[in-house]
Each structure stands twice: as C-alpha cells, then as structure tokens.
Amino acid sequence: MLTKPRTLHPAPGRFGPVLRAAVFFSCLCAFAGPLAAHQSGLSTFHLEVDEARLTGVWELSAVDALVLLTPAEERSDALPIARNLAPGEIEELGAMLLTSVLLESDGARCGLTFEGPVEPSNANLEGARASVALEFSALCPAPVGSLRIRYPMLFDLDPKHRGYYSVRDFKGYQAGVFTSGQQEAIVDVRQFSVWEMVSEYAREGIWHIATGFDHLLFLIALLLPSVLVGREGDGDGGSEIRLVTKRVLWIVSAFTLAHSITLSLAFLGVVRLPSGPVEILIALSVFIAAWNNVRPFLLASFTGAAMAFGFGLVHGFGFAGALSKLGLPAQGRVLALLSFNLGVEAGQLAVVALVLPVIYAVRRTSAYERWGVRGGSLLIAWLAVVWILERALGVDLVPWL
C-alpha cells in the first residue's frame, strides 16, 4: 500500500533540541564507519523538482556500496573495509541505481540519467570516504504532478535498512522513509503557479490580521475618536461623512505604508529585530493609542495618521515575524511578500468596513464619547497591559486572549 509523505513543519521550540539531537545521532550512526554501517542501515535519496525535470542525490555508506558491488556468490558475513570506490565501481553503482529505482509522474515513467559522483555530506574517515554520493537526473513527459517513487535499494541485503527521502518543490520539502515493507511512496508535487501562490499568501495575510488582535485593537483605538468631527467643529451635514472618510483613509493609509516599509526591510534582511522586544513594543503601542483617548497626553501632531505611521513601523516587524514562520517559496518570493501584504490590507479594510458604519451611526449619542470612546479605549488599554506583562515576563495571564 502506497503512502503519502508528511510535509515537514518546524518543530515546536521545546522539542527542537531533541529533534536535532536525534537527527545528529541518526546521521552519526549511518556513516560512522565499517563497524556501524550495517547496524544503522541508513541511506538518503533527495530529489528536487523543476517542472518536468528532476535532479537528485543518492547517498549511502561506503560499506553498503561495497556490499552491493560484491557478487552474491562472493558475499560473506564479514563486512568489507570502507575505502574509496574506483571510477569503474562508481559507474557500476550508478547503473544499479538506474535499473532499480523507478520514478513516475502521473503514471508516466521518467527517464533516469546517472550524472556522476558528488562530494558526500560526510567527511573523510581516516583517508577513506565514509559515504558515497551519486548525482542523477530524470526527465518526465510533462511537469510533475503526482510523483511515484520506488526505492528497493539494499532491502534484500538488510531488511532493517531505512531509506530517508525528501522531495523539494517550489514551496518546500516533503519527506518520508522507505522500509523493507514500504518501498514505494507517492508525493503530490506543488509546481509553481502564480495564482495559487498569490491566493495562498493573500489568505495567510487575511488570516494573520484576523487573528492578530493587537494589530486590530491598535487600529480600532485610532478609529474610535475619528468620527467625532461634529463635536470638534470640523463640519456638519453632508460634509461630515467626507471628513470622517478622509480621516479614516489617512489613518489606514499611514498604517499600511509604515508596516509595508518595515515588512519589506525585514524581508530583504536590511533590518532585523528580535521578536521578543518587537512584540512588547506592539502591545505598548496599543496601550498608548488607547490611553491617549482616555487621558490625552500626546502632542496633537502625533495623533491619528501620524501615530498610525509611527507605530505602524513597529507593527511591520511583527508581520515580518509571522511571514518568516510561514516561509517564502524558492520562486516568486517578492510576489509572495506582496500577496501577503495585500491580504493584510484586505483584512484591515474589512475591519474598517464593519466598525466604521457602527461608530458613525452612534457618534452623536450622548453615550458614545463616554462609553464608546473612553470605555472602549479603557478596555483596549487593559488588554494591552496584559499583553505587555505576558510578553515581558513570559507568562500566560489570560489564556483565551
């Protein structure tokens, strides 16, 4: 029965060291030399996909390679001593790979070609190669979609052998393990598609702003007083909606411009800030924006759009942190960045479209300034204080936030 490989995702932080130690130990056992080669029984099979073309590297221990090259009637229980393979032996090993491994794309066989030896990942072992690495390529009839891999190497010699494989497409890696009982796998290759990438990263941007309550509350704290134009003598009647719309557009545009700048700078590696202090500063910006509505303490020149731009620069680094966890594809990285940013903007505009009509409709009521602006801002400020403490102390004070 064929199995689908699991896509690798970053391991949770507390398990990262354990995973790295396990991988290191496995690799050490795999290529530790002739005494451990068959005890570990490991090989690797890596593929990279570029439309209809595949390139790959097959790596195995030098001892396993020599066992494969030994005629069946001459094999014994004594393991050969690891040494460098002669050119003729390399060619013979490459021919074994071509006749044994099967690659099929959507049911059509891909033609394999042996390219030659490459530098193995393992260093020399007392003057001899601890492992052997062979490069190969394959050409499929059409861009690869569903890739079937048959890998029967070494299982007849060592039933406990494990062949680790990975397939890299434009999005990332997919990986799995071949065993004596499971020598085939099917991988759904993700070819580069402009529309698929744009829609995926735009959705991620929308999702990030929809679940990024600190970003949303910062924006709402700026929007709450923006509809009080009539009380400030800015105008009335039909001109009020134009004044409110102008204010809101300036706020949203300033916030968009600012976080787009820092998101791009972080993406290009021009400016890098640690995520911990950035998250604390984002929470602090939410508190300042909200508390200024309750007890104004900022200069009038640093309110509204000016505040949105100033603190938006900090929020951009927060967006960059989210994008780095999502990862960027090997192709179309700038387009992916732009799509993510457009998704964030679409999410922001959706929030504005929901909040603005409500607060505009009740702006003239006696309760709005007291309970809407001040009461709502007090609640936002309280949440911001909780976030500041949680992020500074590394504790979870309010689990549901």
Summary of the structure (lengths in Angstrom):
residues: 401
radius of gyration: 29.7
end to end distance: 44.1
largest distance: 100.2
contacts: 1250
relative contact order: 0.11
helix: 54%
strand: 18%
